[in-house]
Amino acid sequence: TVLSVLRGHCRDDDKKYLENAKMLALGSQSDFGIASEHVMPNGWASAIVTISMLERLSSPVKKLEVLVATARAVFSSFNEYESSKSHGGDYKPRYMSADDFFPIFLFVMCNSAVKHPHLNKALMWGLCSNAQLQAEGGYYLTVYGAAVMYITDYKPEERKEVQHQTRQGDDSSPQQVTRSDGRLALGC
């Protein structure tokens, strides 16, 4: 069947993803570049549980809905936590930029039970309608795809080299930048 061919095609990439995700999951939230104001004491548990549902669903449309629900879980967890710190005062929900969301999403992915990210991505891109992919689901599928590729292609030795060069003040590569908050930012 087409699904078995697709599984075979994605098998090696899914295996590499799982190896890297397992290693990366050992890191703290700040190791992922999550800003201190976005570190959650519960480790983004509701988002991790939500995205783990991808493995239980067969419908690509339902999988796409899980991606949207995962993003909403991140935003609602953040705002619920911030609201709890206001001790009953007036709290206005805060928004989160894509630059703040992506490291959180990486953390959520690495700590989830997602076992076939490449297969899930291929199914959603291939079998969801254009209307679904042009809406919110398409945006979060793009974010998901970027996270899957980042985790799959992660090379710990390159990260160590970039960190070493940044600490040594080697400016031979304009792509290496240390942000004012001390987090490493890699640009194009």
C-alpha positions as a Markdown table, in Angstrom:
| # | Residue | x | y | z |
|---|---|---|---|---|
| 1 | Thr | 0.0 | 0.0 | 0.0 |
| 2 | Val | 0.9 | 3.6 | -0.3 |
| 3 | Leu | 1.2 | 4.0 | 3.5 |
| 4 | Ser | 3.7 | 1.1 | 3.8 |
| 5 | Val | 5.8 | 2.7 | 1.0 |
| 6 | Leu | 5.7 | 6.0 | 2.8 |
| 7 | Arg | 6.6 | 4.4 | 6.1 |
| 8 | Gly | 9.6 | 2.8 | 4.5 |
| 9 | His | 10.6 | 6.1 | 2.9 |
| 10 | Cys | 10.4 | 7.9 | 6.3 |
| 11 | Arg | 11.9 | 5.2 | 8.5 |
| 12 | Asp | 15.6 | 6.3 | 8.5 |
| 13 | Asp | 14.7 | 10.0 | 9.1 |
| 14 | Asp | 12.3 | 9.0 | 11.9 |
| 15 | Lys | 15.0 | 6.9 | 13.5 |
| 16 | Lys | 17.5 | 9.8 | 13.3 |
| 17 | Tyr | 14.9 | 12.2 | 14.7 |
| 18 | Leu | 14.2 | 9.8 | 17.7 |
| 19 | Glu | 17.9 | 9.5 | 18.4 |
| 20 | Asn | 18.4 | 13.3 | 18.5 |
| 21 | Ala | 15.1 | 14.0 | 20.3 |
| 22 | Lys | 16.1 | 11.6 | 23.1 |
| 23 | Met | 19.5 | 13.3 | 23.5 |
| 24 | Leu | 18.0 | 16.8 | 23.3 |
| 25 | Ala | 15.3 | 15.9 | 25.8 |
| 26 | Leu | 18.0 | 15.7 | 28.5 |
| 27 | Gly | 18.4 | 19.5 | 28.3 |
| 28 | Ser | 16.7 | 22.1 | 30.3 |
| 29 | Gln | 14.2 | 24.6 | 28.9 |
| 30 | Ser | 16.9 | 27.2 | 28.9 |
| 31 | Asp | 19.1 | 24.9 | 26.9 |
| 32 | Phe | 16.5 | 25.1 | 24.1 |
| 33 | Gly | 16.8 | 28.9 | 24.1 |
| 34 | Ile | 13.5 | 29.4 | 26.0 |
| 35 | Ala | 13.6 | 32.8 | 27.5 |
| 36 | Ser | 13.5 | 32.8 | 31.3 |
| 37 | Glu | 10.1 | 34.5 | 31.3 |
| 38 | His | 8.7 | 31.6 | 29.3 |
| 39 | Val | 10.1 | 28.7 | 31.4 |
| 40 | Met | 7.2 | 26.7 | 32.8 |
| 41 | Pro | 7.5 | 24.9 | 36.1 |
| 42 | Asn | 5.4 | 22.0 | 34.7 |
| 43 | Gly | 7.7 | 21.7 | 31.6 |
| 44 | Trp | 4.8 | 22.5 | 29.1 |
| 45 | Ala | 3.1 | 19.2 | 30.2 |
| 46 | Ser | -0.3 | 19.9 | 28.5 |
| 47 | Ala | 1.4 | 20.7 | 25.2 |
| 48 | Ile | 3.5 | 17.5 | 25.4 |
| 49 | Val | 0.5 | 15.4 | 26.1 |
| 50 | Thr | -1.4 | 17.0 | 23.3 |
| 51 | Ile | 1.2 | 16.6 | 20.6 |
| 52 | Ser | 1.8 | 13.0 | 21.7 |
| 53 | Met | -1.8 | 12.3 | 20.4 |
| 54 | Leu | -0.3 | 12.4 | 16.8 |
| 55 | Glu | 0.7 | 8.8 | 17.2 |
| 56 | Arg | -2.9 | 7.7 | 18.1 |
| 57 | Leu | -4.6 | 9.2 | 15.1 |
| 58 | Ser | -4.8 | 7.9 | 11.6 |
| 59 | Ser | -6.6 | 10.9 | 9.9 |
| 60 | Pro | -4.2 | 13.6 | 8.6 |
| 61 | Val | -6.9 | 16.2 | 9.2 |
| 62 | Lys | -7.2 | 15.1 | 12.9 |
| 63 | Lys | -3.4 | 15.2 | 13.1 |
| 64 | Leu | -3.5 | 18.8 | 11.8 |
| 65 | Glu | -6.0 | 19.6 | 14.5 |
| 66 | Val | -3.6 | 18.2 | 17.1 |
| 67 | Leu | -0.9 | 20.6 | 15.9 |
| 68 | Val | -3.2 | 23.6 | 16.3 |
| 69 | Ala | -4.4 | 22.3 | 19.7 |
| 70 | Thr | -0.7 | 21.9 | 20.8 |
| 71 | Ala | 0.0 | 25.5 | 19.9 |
| 72 | Arg | -3.1 | 26.6 | 21.8 |
| 73 | Ala | -1.9 | 24.5 | 24.8 |
| 74 | Val | 1.4 | 26.4 | 24.8 |
| 75 | Phe | -0.3 | 29.8 | 24.7 |
| 76 | Ser | -3.0 | 28.9 | 27.3 |
| 77 | Ser | -0.4 | 27.3 | 29.6 |
| 78 | Phe | 1.7 | 30.4 | 29.5 |
| 79 | Asn | -1.2 | 32.7 | 30.2 |
| 80 | Glu | -2.7 | 30.5 | 32.9 |
| 81 | Tyr | 0.7 | 30.5 | 34.7 |
| 82 | Glu | 1.1 | 34.3 | 34.3 |
| 83 | Ser | -2.4 | 34.8 | 35.5 |
| 84 | Ser | -1.8 | 32.7 | 38.6 |
| 85 | Lys | 1.2 | 35.0 | 39.5 |
| 86 | Ser | -1.0 | 38.1 | 39.4 |
| 87 | His | -2.8 | 36.9 | 42.7 |
| 88 | Gly | -6.3 | 37.9 | 41.6 |
| 89 | Gly | -5.3 | 41.2 | 40.1 |
| 90 | Asp | -6.4 | 42.2 | 36.6 |
| 91 | Tyr | -4.5 | 40.1 | 34.1 |
| 92 | Lys | -4.5 | 40.7 | 30.4 |
| 93 | Pro | -3.5 | 37.7 | 28.3 |
| 94 | Arg | 0.0 | 38.2 | 26.7 |
| 95 | Tyr | 0.9 | 37.2 | 23.2 |
| 96 | Met | 4.1 | 35.2 | 22.3 |
| 97 | Ser | 6.2 | 35.9 | 19.3 |
| 98 | Ala | 7.2 | 33.2 | 16.8 |
| 99 | Asp | 10.8 | 33.7 | 18.1 |
| 100 | Asp | 9.7 | 32.8 | 21.6 |
| 101 | Phe | 7.2 | 30.0 | 20.5 |
| 102 | Phe | 9.7 | 28.0 | 18.3 |
| 103 | Pro | 12.1 | 27.0 | 21.1 |
| 104 | Ile | 9.2 | 26.0 | 23.3 |
| 105 | Phe | 7.8 | 23.9 | 20.4 |
| 106 | Leu | 11.2 | 22.2 | 20.0 |
| 107 | Phe | 11.2 | 21.4 | 23.7 |
| 108 | Val | 7.7 | 20.0 | 23.5 |
| 109 | Met | 8.5 | 17.9 | 20.5 |
| 110 | Cys | 11.7 | 16.4 | 22.1 |
| 111 | Asn | 9.8 | 15.5 | 25.2 |
| 112 | Ser | 6.8 | 14.1 | 23.5 |
| 113 | Ala | 5.8 | 10.6 | 22.5 |
| 114 | Val | 5.9 | 11.4 | 18.8 |
| 115 | Lys | 7.7 | 8.5 | 17.1 |
| 116 | His | 7.0 | 9.1 | 13.4 |
| 117 | Pro | 7.4 | 12.8 | 12.8 |
| 118 | His | 8.4 | 12.5 | 9.2 |
| 119 | Leu | 5.6 | 10.2 | 8.4 |
| 120 | Asn | 3.1 | 12.4 | 10.1 |
| 121 | Lys | 4.4 | 15.5 | 8.2 |
| 122 | Ala | 4.2 | 13.7 | 4.9 |
| 123 | Leu | 0.7 | 12.5 | 5.6 |
| 124 | Met | -0.5 | 15.9 | 6.6 |
| 125 | Trp | 1.1 | 17.8 | 3.7 |
| 126 | Gly | 0.0 | 15.1 | 1.2 |
| 127 | Leu | -3.6 | 14.4 | 2.4 |
| 128 | Cys | -5.0 | 17.7 | 3.9 |
| 129 | Ser | -6.9 | 20.0 | 1.6 |
| 130 | Asn | -5.5 | 23.3 | 0.4 |
| 131 | Ala | -8.1 | 25.1 | 2.4 |
| 132 | Gln | -6.9 | 23.4 | 5.6 |
| 133 | Leu | -3.2 | 24.1 | 4.7 |
| 134 | Gln | -3.8 | 27.8 | 4.0 |
| 135 | Ala | -5.4 | 28.3 | 7.4 |
| 136 | Glu | -4.0 | 28.1 | 10.9 |
| 137 | Gly | -3.3 | 24.4 | 10.5 |
| 138 | Gly | -0.9 | 25.1 | 7.6 |
| 139 | Tyr | 1.1 | 27.6 | 9.6 |
| 140 | Tyr | 1.5 | 25.2 | 12.5 |
| 141 | Leu | 2.3 | 22.4 | 10.1 |
| 142 | Thr | 5.1 | 24.6 | 8.7 |
| 143 | Val | 6.4 | 25.1 | 12.3 |
| 144 | Tyr | 6.1 | 21.4 | 13.0 |
| 145 | Gly | 8.1 | 20.6 | 9.8 |
| 146 | Ala | 10.8 | 23.1 | 10.7 |
| 147 | Ala | 11.0 | 21.6 | 14.2 |
| 148 | Val | 11.2 | 18.0 | 12.8 |
| 149 | Met | 14.0 | 19.0 | 10.4 |
| 150 | Tyr | 15.9 | 20.9 | 13.1 |
| 151 | Ile | 15.8 | 18.0 | 15.5 |
| 152 | Thr | 16.6 | 15.4 | 12.7 |
| 153 | Asp | 19.5 | 17.4 | 11.4 |
| 154 | Tyr | 20.9 | 18.4 | 14.9 |
| 155 | Lys | 24.6 | 17.7 | 15.2 |
| 156 | Pro | 25.8 | 18.1 | 18.8 |
| 157 | Glu | 29.4 | 18.5 | 17.6 |
| 158 | Glu | 28.5 | 21.6 | 15.5 |
| 159 | Arg | 26.6 | 23.2 | 18.4 |
| 160 | Lys | 29.7 | 22.8 | 20.6 |
| 161 | Glu | 31.9 | 24.3 | 17.9 |
| 162 | Val | 29.6 | 27.3 | 17.5 |
| 163 | Gln | 29.5 | 27.8 | 21.3 |
| 164 | His | 33.3 | 27.6 | 21.5 |
| 165 | Gln | 33.8 | 30.1 | 18.7 |
| 166 | Thr | 31.3 | 32.5 | 20.2 |
| 167 | Arg | 33.0 | 32.3 | 23.6 |
| 168 | Gln | 36.4 | 32.8 | 22.0 |
| 169 | Gly | 35.2 | 35.9 | 20.1 |
| 170 | Asp | 35.8 | 34.4 | 16.7 |
| 171 | Asp | 33.9 | 36.6 | 14.4 |
| 172 | Ser | 34.8 | 34.8 | 11.2 |
| 173 | Ser | 31.2 | 33.9 | 10.7 |
| 174 | Pro | 28.6 | 36.7 | 10.8 |
| 175 | Gln | 26.0 | 34.0 | 11.4 |
| 176 | Gln | 27.0 | 33.5 | 15.0 |
| 177 | Val | 25.5 | 36.0 | 17.3 |
| 178 | Thr | 25.1 | 36.0 | 21.1 |
| 179 | Arg | 22.0 | 37.8 | 22.1 |
| 180 | Ser | 22.0 | 40.3 | 24.9 |
| 181 | Asp | 20.3 | 37.8 | 27.1 |
| 182 | Gly | 23.2 | 35.4 | 26.6 |
| 183 | Arg | 21.3 | 32.9 | 24.4 |
| 184 | Leu | 22.9 | 31.9 | 21.1 |
| 185 | Ala | 21.1 | 33.0 | 18.0 |
| 186 | Leu | 22.0 | 31.6 | 14.6 |
| 187 | Gly | 21.1 | 33.8 | 11.6 |
| 188 | Cys | 21.0 | 33.3 | 7.9 |
